[in-house]
Amino acid sequence: MTLRTLETLRESVGSLDGTRVIVRCDLNVPLRDGAITDDGRVRASLPTLNALINAGARVIVCSHLGRPEGAPDPQYSLEPVAQRLSELLGAPVAFARDTIGESAREAVDAVEDGGVVVLENLRFNPGETSKDEQERTAFAEQLAALGDAFVSDGFGVVHRKQASVYELATLLPSAAGLLIATELDVLDRLTENPERPYTVVLGGSKVSDKLGVISHLLPRVDRLLVGGGMLFTFLAAQGHPVAASLLEKDQLDTVREYIAEADERGVELVLPTDVVVASSFAAEADHEIAPSDAIEQTSFGAAGVGLDIGPDTAAAFAEAIRGSKTVFWNGPMGVFEFPAFAAGTKTVAQALTDVDGLSVVGGGDSAAAVRQLGFADDRFGHISTGGGASLEFLEGKKLPGLEVLGWA
């Protein structure tokens, strides 16, 4: 089976002119005091929305935002997203104050050809994320009643079996949007015959979050660079004290196995040679640079906590990245939210912009980091909109939101 696309949707329903098309986007943007702090996911939805608008469709956008408990919660309203979408499209965007109720029906009835309406947060209804298939299906049926066709374009949720991702796609003529098609093309290039040298850079807080990715990619990569909080489990696995740094003791044996496998496969495993150690986990904490095998020898002793890779490590990582033809990066190198501990992440991001080949930022915290640190999206080959979905794809897992669209 092959992925159903906008083109195949046109073939199945005929002209999209006047057709009510429900588009499942991932507009789960960060908000602060009701204002969007990073509109990357909104902008990523524009190619598909514009394609449908230009085809004369009546576009009904739905998405989740945050984790409301299956009931309306004003702090998770999509209204700021609808306003931003209107600005980006340069046209009015209607907003329905519920998802399947009277406001939604009235807004959909009023939308004209080429017009757009945004429904309120899907997760205000417990049926969206219910573990009960019948409950999800009942909610999906109410959504389906609003449209004539369905386009799935929220790559960040395709690893979830949720009503608007899976069941809705079975109830209407359905297809993947342009964003999902782009994400799959990039991920395919990372797993099938990538141009070499191929380097994967992994960070973030926990090794346990990346076990499947490491296992699946070790046979495929030339270099694996490890930073972030997970580096301390690697250092501890080699017998180095890590003071009060984040450590997953239950993963030490698994990490030792990965270190041995990398050696057996001839994969260059690059671990930090120096670390920025702080007196505490705080933005203004005192900090020192220590060799990675002497973290407890700072003035903080066993109370020290590693919060970033050191400058020598950052320079070595940058050199390895720039010497690669394919690079996938997921997870910051340190606590980038604190300026004093953002240098490692910024150096890695800068190196990715210099890659003569394919550079991929793997969504989630990595995408947030590059934008917060001032890098424009177009300086990278691709910034994924789906951190968890990207990782599960790279683990070789089946993603229900893709399978229901014909991806096999």
Secondary structure as UniProt FT lines:
FT   HELIX           6..13
FT   TURN            17..18
FT   STRAND          20..24
FT   STRAND          31..32
FT   TURN            33..34
FT   STRAND          35..36
FT   HELIX           40..44
FT   HELIX           46..54
FT   TURN            55..56
FT   STRAND          58..62
FT   HELIX           74..76
FT   HELIX           79..89
FT   STRAND          93..95
FT   HELIX           102..110
FT   TURN            113..114
FT   STRAND          116..118
FT   HELIX           122..124
FT   TURN            126..129
FT   HELIX           133..144
FT   TURN            145..146
FT   STRAND          149..152
FT   HELIX           155..157
FT   TURN            158..159
FT   HELIX           163..167
FT   HELIX           168..171
FT   STRAND          174..176
FT   HELIX           178..191
FT   STRAND          198..202
FT   HELIX           207..209
FT   HELIX           211..217
FT   TURN            218..220
FT   STRAND          223..226
FT   TURN            229..230
FT   HELIX           231..237
FT   TURN            238..239
FT   TURN            243..244
FT   HELIX           249..251
FT   HELIX           252..265
FT   STRAND          268..270
FT   STRAND          274..278
FT   TURN            283..284
FT   STRAND          287..291
FT   TURN            292..293
FT   HELIX           295..297
FT   TURN            299..300
FT   HELIX           301..303
FT   STRAND          305..309
FT   HELIX           311..322
FT   STRAND          326..330
FT   TURN            336..337
FT   HELIX           339..341
FT   HELIX           343..353
FT   STRAND          358..361
FT   HELIX           364..372
FT   TURN            373..374
FT   HELIX           377..379
FT   STRAND          382..383
FT   HELIX           387..394
FT   TURN            395..396
FT   HELIX           400..403
FT   TURN            404..406
//
